[in-house]
């Protein structure tokens, strides 16, 4: 089994969605070496920036070889603060944040719970709940967004969605425990539920959307057309930092549909790294692009 230090480091590596290299200790280097994941010395420290595929292989390795699922029981961890409050005066010694393990929804629809109660939500509100209380069978259409701004400004996002998605439940992907709960929810959705992913239009975002979408029959939400106002806000430095993602996507581009292949080649040729916020702020309309 992995020890506590390794577990903390590995969760950090798997959960991290930024573009900077992360220092890794000696206890984790051996695991990375076993998977053929190379590190780079930065100021005499071993560092790594994992691609989405590498994160998936690392999760699988830990589960298969060490028998531990790093994404399980995150809600229970968050509730430790409540449990500790029964026994000690300082409940903040609980490991996770109170809201860090909740699903965060918005949209213009209704959420139904297992006790058959429901809440009608609208773009003026955000609803947070535990996955175990949610009636997953009642969800017919789910849009997962990468950044929290799209939950706060969901009214503007809804305007850009295709007509068929305007009443979808919109879910914030989050990070760490939040992201783990999102993965669990997606696994629980019925086969009839349609799921869609809207992330940043950059190599890391496109790679993550494809990776998440391939877990079930999903579609991506990609820009119909980028205006000159949006293109001038392109962050080429971010594209360069994410080039390992781009290389992986480009090498596999022929494995995807013609539409996905087109976006991979367009992003590669023009070195696009455009945030969700920029697209929504400049009213870039989104189209449904099936993965299959």
N, C-alpha and C positions, 0 to 999 in steps of 0.2 A: 504493500500500500504506500501511497505517497504520504510524506509527512506534512505537518501544518505549514511549514515555510514554503515547501514546494506547491502546496495547494493554493496558498495565497498568491504566489507568483503566477501560477498557471491561470487562475481565474482572471488576474489582471491582464495577461496576454490575450486570452480568449475574448474578454469583454471590451478591450480597447478598440475604439473606432476612429482614433485620430490618425495623423500622418507622420508623427515623430517616432523615432526609434526608441525602444524601451530597454533599459539596462536589465540584464538577467544574471542571476547568481550561478555559482558553480553547480548547485544542486539541480538546476533546471537544464544546464547545458547538455548533460548526458542524455536527457529525454529528447531534446531537440536534435542532437546528433543521431540518435536512433531513427529519427524520422527524415533524416537528410536535410534538415532545416539549418542553413548556415547563418552565422552571426558575423557582425562587423565590429571591429574595435573602434570605439569613439572615446577619446581621452582615457585610454587604457582600461576601458570597461567594455565587456561584451554586450552588444545591443542587437535587437532584432525588431523587424517590422513585418508582421505576419500578413500574408494574403488571406482572403476568405477561405480558399481551398486548404491552406495550411492550418487555419484555425479548425476547420472541420476534421482534418486528419489528426490533429492534436487531441481534440475531444474524443474521437473514436479510439485513439491509442490509449488514452487514460482509462476509458471505460472498458476496453477489451483486455488490456494488460494488467491494469491495477484495480479493476473492478469498481471504479467510482465514477458516478455521473456528476460532473461539476455543476450542472444546472438544476439539480433536484433540490427540493425542500427549501427553496428560497423564501417562500411565504412564512414557513415555520421559523426560519432564522429571524425574519423581521418581527415576528410576534414575541420573540424572546424578551423584548423590552416590557411587554405587558405581563408576561409570566414573572419576570424578575421583580416587577413592582409589587407583587404579592409577598415577596420575601425580603427585599432589601430596600433601603431608602434611595439608592442611586440606580434607577432603572435604565439610565442612559448607557450603562455598561453593556447593554444588549448590542449584538454585533451589527445589525443592519438598521437602516433608517425606517421609520414607520411607514412612509409612503413609497419607499423604494421598491417594494414587491407588489405593488398594485397595478392593475391595468387601467389606463387612462384613456377615456373615450370622449368624443364629441360627435357633432354631425347634426342631422335633421331627421331623426328617427326615434325608435323606442328600444330600450334595453329591457330584457326580461330576465328575471332571476329564477332560481330553482324552486323557490316557494310560490312561483306563479305570479308574484307581484311584478310590476313593471314601472319604468320611469320614461316619460317622454322627454327627450333632450333636444336642444336646439343650439344654434351657433353661439348663443350667449352663455353657454355653460359647459363645464367639463365634469364628467362623472368618473369617479375612481372606485374600483371594487376588487375584491379578491376573486381569483379565477374559480375557486370552489363554490362560490355563490352564484355564478353566472350560468344561465341556461344556454349552453352553446348551440343546442339544436335549433334555437329560435333565430339565429343569425343567418341571414340569407345572402348578404353582401358586405364584405369587409375591405376597407382601404387602410393599409398600413403606411404611415408616413415616418420618415426618418427623424425629422427635427421637431422639437416641441413648439416652435413658432407656428407651425401649421395647425396645431390644435388650438392655440390662442387666437389665430387669425383664420379660423376654419371657414368663416363666411366667405372670405375672398377665395379660398381654395375651392369651395363648392361651386362657385361661379365658373371655374375653369374645367371642372370635371365633365365628361360626356353626360348627356341627359340621363342615361340609364343608371348612373352612379350617384346622382344628386341626393338620394335618400339612403345612401350606404352608411353603415357604422364606420366611423373614422377612428383609428387607433394609433396612439403614439408608440413607436418601437422602443424608445428609451435606451438605457445602457445598463449593464450589469444585471441586477435582479429584475428590473423592468423587462429587459430584453428576454431573459429566461422565461418570464411569464408569458410573453408574446409567443415564443416558440411553443410553449405548452398549449396555449389557446389554439394555435394553428393546427396542432396535431389533433385537437378535439373537435374541430369543425366537421360538420357532416359533408358527405360527398357532393351534395347539392349546393352547398354554400360556395359562392364565387369570391375569390380573394384577389386583391390587387396590391401592388407595391409602388410607392412613389418616394424615391430617394433623390439625393443630389445627382445632377447630371455630370458625373465625373467617373474616372475609372473605378474607384473604390465603391461608389454608390451603385454603379451598374453591375459590378461584380457581386455585391451583396444582394441586390434585387434578384439576379439570376439564381444565385445560390439558394435564397429563401424560396423563390418561386418554384424551383425544381423539386422541392419537398412535397408539393402537391400540384394539382392542375391549376396554375395561377397565371395571371397576366401582369405585365408591367404598365405603368403609366408614364409615357415619355412625351416630350414636347412635339407638337405638330410642326411647329416652325419657330426658330429663334430669331427674334427681332434684333436689329442693329443695337438697340439700347441695352439688350441683355448681353449680346456678344462683347460689347466694350467692357463689361464687368467680368469677363472671363479671367480666371485666376490661373495663369499658366504655371506659376510656381507650384501650385497645388497639383497640377497635372504631372509635373516633373517628380514631385515627391511620391506620387502614386503610380509611377511608371511600371512597377512590378505587377500591379493589377492589370494595367493595360497590356503588357506583354502576354500575360496568361490568357486574357480575353481574346486578344488578336490571334494567338496560336490556335485557339479553339473555335474561331468565328464560324467555320464551315459546319460546325455541329449544331448550329442554331438556325432558326427560321430566317428567311431572307430579310425580313424587317429588322430583326435583332442584329443580324450581320451588318446591315446598312448602318445602324447606329454605332456599332463597334468601330467600323471603318471610318465613319464621320468623326467620331470622337478622337480616334487616333490621328487622322490626317490634320485636323484643326486644333488639336491639343486642348480640347474643351475640359474645363472644370468649373461648372456653374452651379451655384447653390439653389436649393429649393426656394429659399427666401427671395432670391433675385427673380426667379421665374414667376412666382406668385405675385410679387410686387409689380412686375411689368406685364401681368395678365397674359402669360403664355398659356394657350389652351393645350390641354393634355389629351392624348389619344390612347386607346387601349391597344396594347401590343401583346398578343398571346405568346407564351414561351414555346408552345407546341404548334 
